[in-house]
Amino acid sequence: MTTTTTPPAAATARKHSLRERWNNLSRVQQWVILIPLVVLIYFLPVLNPPIISTQPGYDFPIAMFEVARYALVAIGLNVVVGQAGLLDLGYVGFFAIGAYVMALFTSPDSSLSHLPFLVVLPIAMVVTMVFGVILGTPTLRLRGDYLAIVTLGFGEIVRLLADNVGPLRGNSGFKEVGHPPGTNADGSALFNNSNGIPWYWLCVTLIIAVLFLVGNLERSRVGRAWVAIRDDEDAAEIMGVPTFKFKIWAFISGAAIGGLSGALYAGQLGFVNNQKFDVVTSMLFLAAVILGGSGNKVGVLLGACVVAYVPLRFQAIAEYKYLIFGLALIILMIFRPQGLLGARQRLLAYGRQAYQRLLGRGEQISSDGALQTESTPGSKS
């Protein structure tokens, strides 16, 4: 029988990582830390820090809006891919539907009744949710590669319909797409396609609201069902989880966020046609989720920042972005398959409190996402 020595202080400190300390803070303490960070994020386009500025090659506020738009898309796709484990290669289809709904109801080129921008936003979300049900009902009984192929086909169908259905105007597209109300002191529109600051503020505000809603979903019965389906669908089915229903809910939730981001994109650009909704764009959306860490909200935000920001910051390598991201994903799969910030499974709020009362410390989370316990000093093997 041998006696194990007490781990050094440095090793113990490493175990109590920054992530674990953050996870063991109360919600109020987390918000006290987050609020100054959120304020800084809001003022990034105004501050235009020289280190991260994209100028003179690209307007910095517009670049920040592009980053925020990708972040919103990544949050929606993360619900489908990261939370429920459904490989969706045609997410750009939902993005396109949201953009076209905004164009059809606000552009003078459309024959439909014109509605205010803020009224069309929820309409775009509802329409994409309906398409999520239409796509999900017959296809979500498939799994793995079969589901990926069907969703890829859905994205292409949406693009081809936009090209061949007359009212959708193909390459001609829709001009003067609507924007939110508001005017500057000189009478010009506050939200225009040359001023990215108000668009960025609007998008960040929506991201915060969506993160709040998605976070509550993750901690609910729905979120736990998604995790069970992602880890092992057959086991979840045996344990009584109605997997098909919850997969439909994942598709609906992801579709709504995709439609919202598409509507914002259409409003900021002021023009919509079928050229921006191809397979390559869908792959970039997926790359943001995989690169940042599928299943981790903060991770996918980081991945979206990388995918959207790097080509705008380094214009000289922008044409090689697909090659660069492809190599980055290959390297990531070899050395860190969980992504830059991989998902970690955690106890629910009351479970954490019980864990802390029983063991006198916060939960410890291993690199593979499982809860672990530390050996006490002087333990014997």
C-alpha positions as CSV (number, residue, x, y, z in Angstrom):
1,M,0.0,0.0,0.0
2,T,1.4,3.3,-1.0
3,T,0.5,6.8,0.2
4,T,0.0,9.5,-2.3
5,T,1.5,12.9,-1.6
6,T,-0.4,16.1,-1.4
7,P,-0.5,17.8,-4.8
8,P,1.7,20.9,-5.1
9,A,0.0,24.2,-4.6
10,A,0.6,25.1,-8.2
11,A,-1.1,22.0,-9.5
12,T,-4.1,22.6,-7.2
13,A,-4.3,26.2,-8.4
14,R,-4.4,25.0,-12.0
15,K,-7.3,22.7,-11.2
16,H,-9.3,25.7,-10.0
17,S,-9.3,27.3,-13.4
18,L,-10.7,30.6,-14.3
19,R,-13.7,28.8,-15.9
20,E,-14.5,26.9,-12.8
21,R,-14.3,30.1,-10.6
22,W,-16.6,31.9,-13.1
23,N,-19.1,29.0,-13.1
24,N,-19.2,29.0,-9.3
25,L,-20.1,32.7,-9.0
26,S,-23.7,33.6,-8.4
27,R,-25.7,35.1,-11.3
28,V,-25.6,38.5,-9.6
29,Q,-21.8,38.4,-9.3
30,Q,-21.4,37.3,-13.0
31,W,-23.6,40.3,-14.1
32,V,-21.5,42.7,-12.0
33,I,-18.5,41.6,-14.0
34,L,-20.3,41.4,-17.4
35,I,-21.9,44.8,-17.4
36,P,-18.7,46.8,-17.8
37,L,-17.6,44.4,-20.6
38,V,-21.0,44.8,-22.4
39,V,-20.6,48.6,-22.2
40,L,-17.2,48.3,-23.7
41,I,-18.6,46.1,-26.5
42,Y,-21.3,48.7,-27.2
43,F,-18.8,51.5,-27.6
44,L,-16.2,49.6,-29.8
45,P,-17.3,51.3,-33.1
46,V,-17.1,54.7,-31.4
47,L,-13.7,54.1,-29.8
48,N,-12.3,52.5,-33.0
49,P,-9.2,51.1,-31.2
50,P,-6.1,51.3,-33.5
51,I,-5.1,47.7,-32.7
52,I,-8.3,46.1,-34.1
53,S,-9.4,48.8,-36.5
54,T,-10.1,47.7,-40.1
55,Q,-9.6,51.2,-41.5
56,P,-8.6,52.4,-44.0
57,G,-9.3,49.2,-45.9
58,Y,-12.8,48.7,-44.5
59,D,-15.2,50.9,-42.5
60,F,-14.8,49.8,-38.9
61,P,-18.4,50.3,-37.7
62,I,-19.7,48.3,-40.7
63,A,-17.1,45.6,-39.9
64,M,-18.4,45.5,-36.3
65,F,-21.9,45.1,-37.6
66,E,-20.7,42.2,-39.8
67,V,-19.1,40.5,-36.8
68,A,-22.3,41.0,-34.7
69,R,-24.4,39.6,-37.6
70,Y,-22.3,36.5,-37.8
71,A,-22.4,36.2,-34.0
72,L,-26.3,36.2,-34.1
73,V,-26.3,33.6,-36.9
74,A,-23.8,31.4,-34.9
75,I,-26.0,31.5,-31.8
76,G,-29.0,30.3,-33.9
77,L,-27.0,27.5,-35.6
78,N,-25.5,26.5,-32.3
79,V,-29.0,25.6,-31.0
80,V,-29.3,23.2,-33.9
81,V,-25.8,21.8,-34.2
82,G,-24.3,22.4,-30.7
83,Q,-27.2,21.8,-28.4
84,A,-29.3,19.2,-30.3
85,G,-26.5,17.7,-32.3
86,L,-28.3,18.0,-35.7
87,L,-25.8,18.6,-38.5
88,D,-27.5,21.4,-40.6
89,L,-25.6,22.3,-43.7
90,G,-28.3,24.5,-45.2
91,Y,-28.8,27.0,-42.4
92,V,-28.3,29.8,-44.9
93,G,-31.8,28.9,-46.2
94,F,-33.4,30.3,-43.0
95,F,-31.1,33.3,-43.2
96,A,-32.3,33.9,-46.8
97,I,-36.0,33.5,-45.9
98,G,-35.7,36.2,-43.3
99,A,-34.0,38.5,-45.7
100,Y,-36.6,38.0,-48.4
101,V,-39.5,38.4,-46.0
102,M,-38.0,41.8,-45.0
103,A,-37.5,42.8,-48.7
104,L,-41.0,41.7,-49.7
105,F,-42.8,43.7,-47.0
106,T,-40.6,46.9,-47.1
107,S,-39.1,47.3,-50.6
108,P,-40.9,49.5,-53.2
109,D,-40.0,46.8,-55.7
110,S,-42.5,44.4,-54.0
111,S,-46.2,44.3,-54.8
112,L,-47.1,43.3,-51.2
113,S,-48.3,45.7,-48.6
114,H,-45.5,47.8,-47.1
115,L,-45.0,47.5,-43.3
116,P,-42.6,49.2,-40.8
117,F,-39.3,47.5,-40.3
118,L,-39.9,46.7,-36.6
119,V,-43.2,45.0,-37.5
120,V,-41.6,42.9,-40.2
121,L,-38.9,41.6,-37.8
122,P,-41.2,39.3,-35.8
123,I,-43.0,38.4,-39.1
124,A,-39.7,37.2,-40.5
125,M,-39.1,35.1,-37.5
126,V,-42.5,33.5,-37.6
127,V,-42.2,32.7,-41.3
128,T,-38.8,31.1,-40.9
129,M,-40.2,29.1,-37.9
130,V,-43.0,27.8,-40.2
131,F,-40.3,26.8,-42.8
132,G,-38.4,25.1,-39.9
133,V,-41.5,22.9,-39.2
134,I,-41.9,22.2,-42.9
135,L,-38.3,21.1,-43.3
136,G,-38.0,19.4,-40.0
137,T,-41.2,17.3,-40.0
138,P,-40.2,14.9,-42.9
139,T,-36.4,15.1,-42.4
140,L,-35.7,14.9,-38.7
141,R,-36.3,11.2,-38.7
142,L,-33.0,11.0,-40.5
143,R,-29.7,11.1,-38.7
144,G,-26.1,12.0,-39.4
145,D,-24.9,12.3,-43.0
146,Y,-28.4,11.8,-44.4
147,L,-29.8,14.7,-42.4
148,A,-26.8,16.8,-43.5
149,I,-27.5,16.1,-47.2
150,V,-31.2,16.9,-46.9
151,T,-30.5,20.2,-45.1
152,L,-27.9,21.1,-47.7
153,G,-30.5,20.5,-50.4
154,F,-32.9,22.8,-48.5
155,G,-30.5,25.6,-48.6
156,E,-30.0,25.2,-52.4
157,I,-33.7,24.9,-53.0
158,V,-34.3,28.3,-51.3
159,R,-31.6,29.9,-53.5
160,L,-32.9,28.3,-56.7
161,L,-36.4,29.4,-55.9
162,A,-35.2,33.0,-55.4
163,D,-33.6,32.7,-58.8
164,N,-36.6,31.2,-60.7
165,V,-39.7,32.4,-59.0
166,G,-40.8,35.7,-60.7
167,P,-42.0,37.7,-57.6
168,L,-38.6,37.1,-55.9
169,R,-36.8,38.9,-58.8
170,G,-33.8,36.7,-59.1
171,N,-30.5,38.6,-59.7
172,S,-32.4,42.0,-60.0
173,G,-33.4,41.7,-56.4
174,F,-35.1,44.3,-54.2
175,K,-33.8,47.8,-53.7
176,E,-34.5,50.3,-50.9
177,V,-35.3,47.6,-48.3
178,G,-36.7,49.2,-45.2
179,H,-34.9,50.2,-42.0
180,P,-35.8,51.2,-38.4
181,P,-37.2,54.6,-37.8
182,G,-35.1,57.6,-36.7
183,T,-33.4,60.6,-38.3
184,N,-30.2,62.5,-37.7
185,A,-30.1,66.2,-37.0
186,D,-29.8,67.0,-40.7
187,G,-32.9,65.1,-41.5
188,S,-31.2,62.0,-43.0
189,A,-32.1,58.5,-41.9
190,L,-30.4,57.4,-38.8
191,F,-30.2,53.8,-40.0
192,N,-28.6,53.8,-43.4
193,N,-26.2,51.5,-45.1
194,S,-23.2,53.8,-44.7
195,N,-23.5,54.2,-40.9
196,G,-22.8,51.0,-39.1
197,I,-23.0,52.3,-35.5
198,P,-26.8,52.2,-35.0
199,W,-27.0,48.9,-36.8
200,Y,-24.3,47.5,-34.6
201,W,-26.1,48.7,-31.4
202,L,-29.4,47.2,-32.6
203,C,-27.7,43.8,-33.4
204,V,-25.8,43.7,-30.1
205,T,-29.0,44.4,-28.2
206,L,-30.8,41.6,-30.0
207,I,-27.8,39.3,-29.3
208,I,-28.1,39.9,-25.6
209,A,-31.8,39.3,-25.7
210,V,-31.3,36.0,-27.7
211,L,-28.5,34.9,-25.4
212,F,-30.8,35.4,-22.4
213,L,-33.6,33.4,-24.0
214,V,-31.3,30.6,-25.2
215,G,-29.5,30.4,-21.9
216,N,-32.9,29.9,-20.1
217,L,-33.8,27.2,-22.7
218,E,-30.5,25.4,-22.0
219,R,-31.2,25.3,-18.3
220,S,-34.7,24.1,-18.8
221,R,-36.1,20.6,-19.5
222,V,-35.9,21.4,-23.3
223,G,-32.2,22.1,-23.1
224,R,-31.5,19.0,-21.1
225,A,-33.5,17.0,-23.7
226,W,-31.3,18.5,-26.5
227,V,-28.1,17.5,-24.7
228,A,-29.5,14.0,-24.2
229,I,-30.3,13.7,-27.9
230,R,-26.9,15.1,-28.9
231,D,-25.0,12.6,-26.7
232,D,-27.0,9.5,-27.5
233,E,-30.4,9.7,-29.3
234,D,-31.2,6.0,-28.8
235,A,-30.5,6.2,-25.0
236,A,-32.6,9.4,-24.8
237,E,-35.5,7.7,-26.5
238,I,-35.3,4.7,-24.2
239,M,-35.3,7.0,-21.2
240,G,-38.6,8.5,-22.3
241,V,-37.4,11.7,-24.1
242,P,-39.7,12.4,-27.1
243,T,-36.7,13.0,-29.3
244,F,-38.6,13.9,-32.5
245,K,-40.6,16.7,-30.8
246,F,-37.5,18.2,-29.2
247,K,-35.6,18.1,-32.5
248,I,-38.4,20.0,-34.1
249,W,-38.2,22.5,-31.3
250,A,-34.5,22.9,-32.0
251,F,-35.1,23.5,-35.7
252,I,-37.8,26.0,-34.9
253,S,-35.7,27.9,-32.4
254,G,-32.6,28.0,-34.7
255,A,-34.8,29.0,-37.7
256,A,-36.3,32.0,-35.8
257,I,-32.8,33.3,-35.0
258,G,-31.6,32.7,-38.5
259,G,-34.6,34.6,-39.9
260,L,-34.0,37.5,-37.5
261,S,-30.3,37.8,-38.6
262,G,-31.3,37.6,-42.3
263,A,-33.9,40.4,-41.8
264,L,-31.2,42.6,-40.1
265,Y,-28.8,41.9,-43.0
266,A,-31.4,42.9,-45.6
267,G,-32.2,46.1,-43.8
268,Q,-28.6,47.2,-43.3
269,L,-27.5,46.4,-46.9
270,G,-30.7,47.9,-48.4
271,F,-30.6,45.3,-51.2
272,V,-31.5,41.7,-51.5
273,N,-31.0,39.2,-54.3
274,N,-30.0,35.5,-54.6
275,Q,-26.2,36.0,-54.8
276,K,-25.5,36.0,-51.0
277,F,-27.2,32.8,-50.0
278,D,-25.0,30.1,-51.5
279,V,-23.5,26.9,-50.0
280,V,-20.2,28.7,-49.2
281,T,-21.9,31.2,-46.9
282,S,-23.6,28.3,-45.1
283,M,-20.2,26.6,-44.6
284,L,-18.8,29.8,-43.1
285,F,-21.7,29.9,-40.6
286,L,-21.0,26.3,-39.7
287,A,-17.2,27.0,-39.5
288,A,-17.9,29.7,-36.9
289,V,-19.7,27.2,-34.7
290,I,-17.2,24.4,-35.0
291,L,-14.2,26.7,-34.7
292,G,-15.4,28.4,-31.5
293,G,-16.8,25.3,-29.8
294,S,-20.0,23.6,-30.7
295,G,-22.4,23.8,-27.8
296,N,-20.7,26.7,-26.0
297,K,-22.4,30.1,-26.5
298,V,-19.3,32.1,-25.7
299,G,-17.3,29.8,-27.9
300,V,-19.5,30.3,-31.0
301,L,-19.4,34.1,-30.4
302,L,-15.6,33.8,-30.5
303,G,-15.7,31.7,-33.6
304,A,-18.1,34.1,-35.3
305,C,-15.7,37.0,-34.5
306,V,-12.8,35.1,-36.0
307,V,-14.7,34.1,-39.2
308,A,-16.2,37.5,-39.8
309,Y,-13.4,39.8,-38.6
310,V,-10.2,38.3,-39.9
311,P,-11.0,38.7,-43.7
312,L,-12.1,42.3,-43.0
313,R,-9.0,43.1,-40.9
314,F,-6.5,41.6,-43.3
315,Q,-7.7,42.5,-46.7
316,A,-4.6,41.1,-48.4
317,I,-5.5,37.5,-47.4
318,A,-9.3,37.9,-47.7
319,E,-9.4,36.0,-51.0
320,Y,-7.7,33.0,-49.3
321,K,-10.1,33.0,-46.3
322,Y,-11.7,29.6,-47.3
323,L,-8.3,28.0,-47.5
324,I,-7.2,29.5,-44.2
325,F,-10.4,28.5,-42.3
326,G,-10.2,25.0,-43.8
327,L,-6.7,24.5,-42.6
328,A,-7.6,26.0,-39.2
329,L,-10.4,23.5,-38.9
330,I,-8.2,20.6,-39.8
331,I,-5.6,21.7,-37.2
332,L,-8.3,22.2,-34.7
333,M,-9.8,18.7,-35.3
334,I,-6.3,17.2,-34.7
335,F,-5.3,19.1,-31.6
336,R,-8.5,20.4,-30.1
337,P,-11.6,18.7,-31.5
338,Q,-13.9,20.4,-29.0
339,G,-13.2,23.8,-30.5
340,L,-11.5,26.9,-29.0
341,L,-13.9,26.9,-26.1
342,G,-15.5,23.4,-25.9
343,A,-18.8,22.8,-24.2
344,R,-18.8,21.7,-20.6
345,Q,-21.7,19.9,-18.9
346,R,-22.7,21.4,-15.6
347,L,-25.2,20.8,-12.9
348,L,-28.4,22.8,-12.7
349,A,-28.5,25.7,-10.3
350,Y,-30.0,23.8,-7.3
351,G,-27.7,20.9,-8.1
352,R,-24.7,23.2,-7.8
353,Q,-25.9,24.4,-4.4
354,A,-26.4,20.9,-3.2
355,Y,-22.9,19.9,-4.5
356,Q,-21.3,22.8,-2.7
357,R,-23.1,22.1,0.6
358,L,-22.1,18.4,0.5
359,L,-18.5,18.8,-0.5
360,G,-17.8,22.3,0.7
361,R,-16.6,23.6,-2.7
362,G,-17.9,24.3,-6.2
363,E,-18.2,21.6,-8.8
364,Q,-15.0,20.7,-10.7
365,I,-15.3,20.0,-14.4
366,S,-12.8,17.9,-16.3
367,S,-11.6,18.5,-19.9
368,D,-14.0,15.9,-21.2
369,G,-17.1,17.7,-19.7
370,A,-17.6,15.2,-16.9
371,L,-17.9,16.2,-13.2
372,Q,-14.9,15.1,-11.2
373,T,-13.8,15.1,-7.6
374,E,-10.5,16.0,-6.2
375,S,-8.6,13.6,-4.0
376,T,-8.2,14.8,-0.5
377,P,-4.7,15.4,0.9
378,G,-3.3,12.3,2.5
379,S,-5.5,9.9,0.6
380,K,-4.3,6.4,0.2
381,S,-4.4,4.0,-2.8
